[in-house]
Amino acid sequence: MIKDTLSQESMSDDVRLVASSDPTEPEATVLQVGPNVPATEVRQLYRQFRKAALESTARELRKQQYERIQTQVEILSIPIDNISVNDFLSQLKRGVVFTPNVDHLMKLQKDMDFVRAYSQADYRVCDSQVLMFASKFLGTPLKAKISGSDLFPMFCEHHRHNEAIKIFLMGGAEGVAALAMERINARIGRQIIVQAHSPSFGFEKDEAECERILEMIRQSPANVLVVGVGAPKQEKWIAKYRDQLPNIDIFLAVGAAIDFEAGNKPRAPELLSKLGLEWLYRLSTEPGRLWKRYLLDDFPFLWLVLKERFVRLRRRPASEDS
């Protein structure tokens, strides 16, 4: 591709291109010149070469971005990756993973800091059977539900024999993360979780404590950070501090998964989860903490999805006529 951009007339025995087979790595392509080529010609050839390399990279990035958009489903203007569990676990090598559910989508309607944090996510995978139903109702069904409470144990199981994966676990009340670490490592059969920490209540507002946590993570051998301190706190914390953790390749925001893994909280029966009633089970176990979220804050979701369905139906004839 790069060779085609340079005309044959401008090439000689003293000028050669050694091109990488990967168009996304222009720096791996070398322009070699002999001793008899004038400096002005070398500069001109280099400008042509550099332009071709940059154009090639831009085309590849546009292609990747287009393919990514094509595999996303929007619900209430939030793009969610439409991907199977196996494909997601196989693809996940680097990046920030958030798990949108009804509560997230409702908070994203009014919390701009949460919106900014969400914009930094590299993956957004469906955390709710209700969202699965909503995606079908809107005519763009999602392939799989990958909730944080399922993703965390599945990720550990997927990397059971991958010694390169080492996890720092952060979340839960005092002692909960340590208990979850002990149980998971026993189940996996190796020290996949290398360190665990339960931060104090309100830690995110204490810069000194956050710095101590960051230093713990940096000093650990971990390359994966699992955070379970509830939304939107966990997503905002990851977005704020991810650049200060160069040793971390993968960030997972997993909500109550750490409590579930420690046996600190019960999970909803599988049948209720499949029926989209996990929220009702959780409400029954923690009514004092969750009644406002589920009965007041999240209830308008049904109306907003219904409204979006009507908007899409009105748009369809116009797009078909054009």
N, C-alpha and C positions, 0 to 999 in steps of 0.2 A: 504493500500500500504506500509506504514511504518512498520506495524506489520509483514508483510510477509517477510521483509528484515531480521529481527531478527529471528534466528532459535529458534524453540521450546525448544531445549536443553539448550539455554542460558537464558531462562525465568524460573522464579520460583515464589512461592507465595509471595516472598519479592520484586519482580520486576514487575512493571506494566506500560503499556503505556496508557496514556489518549490522544487520537488523535483527532485533529480538523477534521471536515468533509471537510474543505477547504484545498486542497493540496498546495495552494499558500501561506499558512500562517504556516510555520514550527514552528515559535516561539510560536504558540498557542498549540503545542503538548508538553505534559509534560511527562518526564520520572520520575516515582515514584519508589523509592526503600525503602525497609524495613531496619531495624537496623542490620540484620544478614548477609548482603551481603558484601563481602570483597571489599576494596577500589579499588584494581586492576581490579576486575570484573566490578565494577561500571564505571570506566574510559573506559574500553573496550566497555561496552554496550553503553555508551554515544557517543563514537566515531562512533559506528555502527549506532546509532540512528540519529546523526547529518548528517552523510553521506547520509543516506536514505532520510532525510528531504530535504537536498540540491539537491539531484538528482531528487526528486519529483518536487521541485520548478523549476529546470532547464527544466524538461520535459514540464511543464505547460507553461513556458515562450516561449519555442521553438514552442509549439503548437499555442500559441496566435500570435507569430511573423509570423508563416507560414500562418495562417488564414488571417492575415492582408495583407501579400504579395499577397495572392491569390485574394484579393478584391481590388487590385490596377491596374491601367493602366498606362503604361509608354508612354510619348510623349517627344521625344528629350531627353531621359534619365532621365526625371523628373517623379517620381511616383505620380500619382494623385488618391485619394481615389474614388473608384467606388461605390457610395452609394446614396441612395434616400434621398430626403429632410427630410422626416419624420424620417427615421432611424438615420440620422445624428443628428438631433435636440434631439432625444431621447437618443442617446449615449453620447452626449457632456456634460460631467460632469466636466472635467478638461482638461487643455492642451492649446497649441498654435495653432491657426487656421490661415492658409494663403490661399489665393484664387488665384491660378495661372491662368494667361491669356496669350495671345500671347506675350505681352510686357514683362511679367515676364520671360517666357521661352527664349526669345531672350537675355535679360539681363543676365540670368543664363549661357549663353554660354561663357561669357567673364568676368563677375564680380565675382571673387572668394570670396570676402567678402559677397556678396549676396548668393552665394552657401552655405557658412558656416552658414549664418543665416537661410536659407531654411532647412538645415539639422536638425535644432532644432524644426521644426514644427511637431506637433503631428497629425495634420490633414491638408491635402491639397485638397481643393475641387474646382471643375471646375468653373471658373469665365467667361467663354467665349463660345458663341455659335460656334465660329470658331473652338475652341478646340473640341467641340462636333462633328462637321463635320470631323475634323482631326482624331479623335479616330475611327470613323466609317470607314474612308478611310484606316486606318492602321489595320483594322480587329478586334479591341478591343473596341467596343463602350462603352462610359460612360453612366451611368443611368440618370444623372441629371446635369443641370447647376445650381450652387449655387453661384451666384456672390456676392461680398461683399455688393453691393447696395441692393440686395434682402435679403441676409443673416441677415443683421442688423435688419430691421423691422420684419422679420420672427422670429428671436430670441426673440425680445421683445414681440411679439404676443404670441409665444409659452409659455413664462413665465409670461403672463399677471397676473395670480393668484398665482404665486410662489413668496411669500414675501421674500424668501431666496436669490433671485437674485437681486443684486444691482449693477448698472453700473456706472463706471467713464468714461466720454466721453472726448476724447482728439483729437483735430484736427480743421481744418478750419481756415479761417481768423478771426480776432478779432470779437467776438460777435456771430459768426456762430454756435459754439458748444452750447452756451447758448440758442440760438433760437431753435436749433434742440432738445435740452433737453425739452424745454417748450412745443413744439409741440408733441413730442413723449409721454411725460407724460400725456398730455391732451387726446391723443388718446387712450392710454392704460388704463387710469383711476386710476393710482397710480404713486407714485414717483419711478418708476423703475430705472430712471437715477437720481443718488443722487448728482452728481457734474459734472461740465463741465469746460473744459479749452481749450483755443485756444493759442498754443505756438507761440512765435515770429518766423519770418522767419530765418532759419539757427540755430534754437535752438539746434539741435542735435550736433553742434560743440562747444557748450558752456556748459562745465561741471557744472558750477555753476547753470545755468538755469535748466539743467537736474536734478540736485540734488533737486532743489526747487520743480520741478514737481513730482519727486519720493516721496518727503516728503508729498506733497498734497495728493497723491494717498494712501500712507500708513496711513495718518491721517483720511482718509475718511472711511465710512462704506462699501465701494464697495468691491465686490469679483469678479467682471468682469471688464476688461479694454478693451474698444473699441478705437482703434487708427486709425485715417484717415488722414494721412499726405502725402500720395502718396508713391509709390514703387520706389526704394527699401528702402527708408528712414524708413518707418514704420516697415518693417520686421527687418531691422538691429537694430533699436532702441529696439524693443521687445526682440530680441535675446541677446542684450548686457545687458539689465537691468532686465530681467524677474526674475533672482535669487535674486534681491534686493527688490522684491515685494511679500513677503510671504503671504500677505493677499489676493492676486489675484489668483483665481482658473482657470479662463478662459481668454485668450488673443485673441481678434479678430482684425485682420488687414483688414480694410474695404474700403480703398481708398477714393473715392469721395462720399461715402454713407452719410457722415455727411452733406455735401453741399446739397445733394438731399433732405435729411430729413428736412433741414432748409428752403428749397425752394430757396436756393441761386443759384442753377444751375438746368436747366431742364433735365429731363430724356428722353431718346430716346423713341419714340412710340413703343408699344409692337410688332407690326408687323415687324419693322426694327430689333428689338432684335432677334426675331425668325428667321429672314433671315440672321443673322450674320452680320448685317450692323450697329450695334450700334456705332462702331468705326467711320463710315462715318458721322453719325449724330453729334457725339461729335466733330469731326474735323470741321464740318460746324459751330458749335457754338463757338469753340475756335481755329481758324486756326493758329493764331500766336504762341500759346503755344504747339499745338499738331501736327503740320504738319511734323516736323522732326521725331517724334516718329512713327507715322503711315505710312508715305510715304518713310522713309529712314531706320530707325532702325528695324522696324518690317517686312518690305517687304520680306526679305530673308526667313522668316518662311515657305512660300509656297514651296520654293526649298528644304529646309531641310526636310520637311515632305515627299515630293516626293522621296527624296533620301532614307529616312528611310523606305519607302514602298518597294523600290527595294531591300534594304538590307534584309528585312524580307522575301520577296519572294525568294531570293537566299538561305536563311537559311532553309526554309520549307522542301524541298526535303531531305536535309541531316538529319533533325530530324525525318522525316517519315521513312527513310531507317533504322535508328538506333533503 
